[in-house]
Amino acid sequence: MEKIVAASELFGVTTDWLLKGVRPAEELAPARRKLAGRILFAASAAMVAAGLFLAHTGRQELRPFAACAGFAAQAVGLALYFIGQTLAGEKGPFWAAWLDLAGVVPLPLYSLTARAAIVLLDTEMPWGTFKALRGAAFWLVYLALLAAGFFLLRKRK
């Protein structure tokens, strides 16, 4: 037994590796974990933006598969953000959180404002007027949410 321990110390390996051939899982160094987290934060924002583009294009061209793929890409982007937080051991940077918020909010908000406009506005008005009012409501609420998100994310510690 002592010879096995001595051999493990001589070669700089564990006794498990000598006896079983099993290498221990290596822990990432803290600097590498932070770098991996930062890369995931950037990838998160990129995936959310790509998902927004794909989902919007899919909705406009009536291609449900493309729209669903866009929503899935956004979900993956948000997952990357939280995995990055876990790896880095700290909250994500302001820019990544705000870009994720800016990219995820538009499509559900557009659907919500469209439904609200149908219910609240007179359906006998001309289509152009209806569309303009719906668009104005969307942009007003979207910019208000972005501003609120900006200030709330700036305050977080």
Buried (B, 14 or more C-beta within 10 A) or exposed (E): EEEEEEEBEEEEEEEEBBEEEEEEEEEEEEEEBBBBBBBBBBBBBBBBBBBBEBBBEBBEEEBEEBBEBBBBBBBBBBEBBEBBBEBBEEEBBEEBBBBBBBBBBBBEBBEEBBEBBEEEBEEEEEEEEBEEBBBEBBEEBBEEBBEEBBEEBEEEE
